[in-house]
Amino acid sequence: MTTESSSGDAGDGGGGATSGSPPSTPSYALRFDVDYPDRELDRLSSALRIFWVIPIAIVAAGVGGYSSSWPSGGAGAFSAVASGAGLIFIAPVLMIVFRQKYPRWWWDFNVELLRFQARIGMYFSLTTDVYPATDEEQSVHLDADYPNVEQDLNRWLPLVKWLLAIPHIIVLIFLWIAVIFVLIYVWFNILFTGRYPRGAFDFIVGVNRWSYRVEAYAILLNTDVYPPFSLE
């Protein structure tokens, strides 16, 4: 973000930063968030979610090989980080390395596929009763910055990003194991109270957010900024 300032203002002390305004932290090249379901959820739908999700998972598998990561919570799962979950991957690598280009239609397909997978993953994670749409944002928000390849990306880095991402993948394996147990707890909690525990929600969304940032770095290839080890 940029701060507008007037070059004619007096008393700036040479145009320094405005006092009292904390420096903004630049956002990562991929952002992920989910609306918290602050209401009573449908208990029958939640109880049978593993069956309700099968038809839309089959649709997603036909579009982009979604079966490689279902039902772990979307493309964020470590298996999806390793496989790309149906994303166009090899072709952008070759284009970035040899032509320093990332065709926009490949990018648009990848981002829309990630969004579709994320909606299915969050539906399976019980965060919503609304059946996943193929083309609507709903309660799941995923945004990614289209890269200026010549300015933003090192043309040779895509060849080794998968290797550099291994520390993240190791951590995410353990986090996704924890997610399985948290989801079991959430399932029972919804059955008995109809509510989604806020702490469990933040953890599951955070693990997905972390995983998507790793995927943006290693598979979507829209940034060379190493992803943070963080759920935030």
C-alpha positions in Angstrom: 0.0 0.0 0.0 1.1 3.5 -0.6 0.5 6.6 1.5 -0.5 9.7 -0.3 1.3 12.9 0.8 1.5 16.4 -0.4 4.9 17.7 -1.3 3.7 21.3 -0.4 2.9 20.5 3.2 4.9 22.5 5.7 6.6 21.0 8.8 7.2 17.5 7.2 10.8 17.5 8.3 11.9 16.6 4.9 9.0 14.3 3.9 9.5 11.5 6.4 7.0 9.0 7.4 3.9 10.3 9.2 4.3 10.0 12.9 2.0 7.6 14.7 1.4 5.5 11.5 2.8 2.0 11.9 4.6 0.7 8.9 2.4 -1.6 6.8 3.5 -5.2 6.3 3.3 -6.3 2.7 0.9 -9.1 2.1 2.0 -12.4 0.6 1.4 -13.0 -3.0 -1.4 -15.4 -2.1 -4.1 -14.6 0.5 -6.6 -17.1 1.9 -9.4 -16.6 4.3 -12.8 -18.1 5.3 -15.8 -16.5 6.9 -16.4 -17.9 10.3 -19.8 -19.5 10.6 -21.1 -17.6 13.6 -24.4 -19.5 13.7 -25.8 -22.9 14.4 -24.8 -25.3 11.6 -27.0 -28.1 10.2 -26.3 -31.2 12.2 -27.6 -33.7 9.6 -25.6 -32.2 6.8 -22.5 -32.1 9.0 -23.0 -35.7 10.2 -23.1 -37.0 6.6 -20.7 -34.5 5.1 -18.3 -37.3 3.9 -21.0 -38.6 1.7 -22.5 -35.2 0.6 -19.1 -34.0 -0.7 -18.5 -37.0 -3.0 -20.5 -35.7 -6.1 -18.7 -32.3 -6.2 -15.3 -34.0 -5.5 -15.9 -36.2 -8.6 -16.7 -33.1 -10.6 -13.5 -31.5 -9.4 -11.5 -34.6 -10.2 -12.7 -34.4 -13.7 -11.6 -30.8 -14.0 -8.2 -31.0 -12.4 -7.3 -34.2 -10.6 -8.7 -33.1 -7.3 -8.6 -36.7 -6.0 -4.9 -36.3 -5.2 -5.7 -34.1 -2.2 -9.4 -34.9 -1.2 -10.5 -34.9 1.5 -7.6 -33.2 3.3 -9.0 -29.7 3.0 -8.3 -28.7 -0.5 -5.1 -28.0 -2.4 -3.5 -27.0 0.8 -2.7 -30.5 1.9 0.9 -31.6 1.7 0.0 -34.2 -0.9 -1.4 -31.4 -3.1 1.7 -29.4 -2.6 3.7 -32.3 -3.9 1.5 -33.1 -6.8 0.0 -29.8 -7.9 -3.6 -31.2 -7.4 -4.2 -30.9 -11.2 -2.7 -27.5 -11.7 -0.8 -26.6 -14.9 2.7 -26.8 -13.6 5.3 -28.2 -16.0 4.3 -25.9 -18.8 4.7 -22.7 -16.7 8.0 -23.9 -15.4 9.3 -24.3 -19.0 7.8 -20.9 -20.1 9.4 -19.1 -17.1 12.8 -20.7 -17.6 13.1 -20.4 -21.4 10.8 -17.5 -22.3 10.3 -15.6 -19.0 6.5 -15.6 -19.6 3.5 -17.0 -17.7 0.6 -17.1 -20.1 -2.4 -15.4 -18.5 -4.9 -18.1 -19.4 -2.8 -20.8 -17.7 -2.7 -18.5 -14.6 -6.4 -17.9 -14.6 -7.1 -21.6 -14.9 -4.8 -22.4 -12.0 -6.3 -19.8 -9.7 -9.9 -20.7 -10.4 -9.1 -24.3 -9.9 -7.5 -23.5 -6.5 -10.6 -21.5 -5.5 -12.9 -24.4 -6.5 -10.8 -26.9 -4.6 -10.7 -24.6 -1.6 -14.5 -24.3 -1.5 -14.8 -28.1 -1.5 -12.1 -28.5 1.1 -13.8 -26.0 3.4 -17.2 -27.6 2.9 -15.6 -31.0 3.9 -14.0 -29.2 6.9 -17.6 -28.4 8.0 -17.1 -24.6 8.0 -20.2 -24.1 5.9 -23.5 -25.8 5.0 -23.6 -24.2 1.6 -22.8 -26.7 -1.1 -19.6 -25.7 -3.0 -20.2 -23.7 -6.2 -18.2 -24.2 -9.3 -17.9 -20.4 -10.0 -19.0 -18.4 -7.0 -16.7 -17.2 -4.2 -19.2 -18.0 -1.4 -17.5 -17.9 2.1 -14.1 -18.9 0.9 -11.7 -16.2 -0.3 -8.5 -16.9 -2.2 -6.6 -14.2 -4.1 -3.2 -14.4 -5.8 -1.1 -11.8 -7.5 -0.4 -12.4 -11.2 3.4 -12.1 -11.5 5.4 -9.9 -13.8 7.8 -12.7 -14.7 10.7 -10.5 -16.0 10.7 -8.2 -12.9 9.4 -10.5 -10.1 10.7 -14.0 -10.8 14.2 -15.5 -11.1 13.9 -17.6 -14.2 15.9 -20.5 -12.8 14.4 -20.7 -9.4 11.3 -22.8 -10.5 13.7 -25.7 -11.1 14.6 -25.9 -7.4 11.6 -24.5 -5.5 10.2 -27.9 -4.8 13.4 -28.7 -3.0 13.4 -25.4 -1.1 9.8 -26.1 0.0 10.7 -29.5 1.7 11.1 -27.9 5.2 7.5 -26.6 4.9 6.2 -29.9 3.6 7.7 -31.7 6.5 6.0 -29.4 9.0 2.7 -29.5 7.1 2.6 -33.3 7.2 2.4 -33.0 11.0 0.0 -30.1 10.9 -2.4 -32.0 8.6 -2.3 -35.1 10.9 -3.3 -32.7 13.7 -6.1 -31.3 11.4 -7.6 -34.8 11.1 -8.0 -35.1 14.9 -9.3 -31.5 15.2 -11.9 -32.3 12.5 -13.1 -35.3 14.5 -13.5 -33.0 17.5 -15.3 -30.4 15.4 -17.6 -33.1 14.0 -18.7 -34.2 17.4 -19.0 -30.6 18.7 -21.4 -29.7 15.8 -23.5 -32.8 16.3 -24.0 -32.0 20.0 -24.0 -28.2 20.0 -24.4 -27.1 16.4 -21.5 -24.7 16.7 -18.0 -24.6 15.2 -15.4 -24.0 17.9 -13.5 -20.8 17.0 -10.1 -22.1 18.0 -10.5 -25.2 15.8 -11.7 -23.0 13.0 -8.7 -20.7 13.2 -6.3 -23.6 13.3 -7.8 -25.4 10.3 -8.0 -22.2 8.2 -4.5 -21.3 9.3 -3.1 -24.7 8.2 -4.8 -24.2 4.8 -3.5 -20.7 4.5 0.1 -21.9 5.3 -0.3 -24.7 2.7 -1.6 -22.4 0.0 1.3 -20.0 0.5 3.7 -22.9 0.0 1.8 -24.0 -3.1 2.0 -20.4 -4.5 5.7 -20.5 -4.1 6.5 -24.0 -5.3 3.7 -24.9 -7.7 1.7 -21.8 -8.7 5.1 -20.1 -9.2 3.8 -16.5 -8.8 6.4 -15.4 -6.2 10.0 -15.9 -5.2 9.4 -14.7 -1.7 9.9 -17.7 0.6 6.7 -18.4 2.5 6.6 -17.7 6.3 6.3 -20.6 8.8 3.0 -19.2 10.1 -0.7 -19.9 10.3 -1.5 -16.2 10.1 
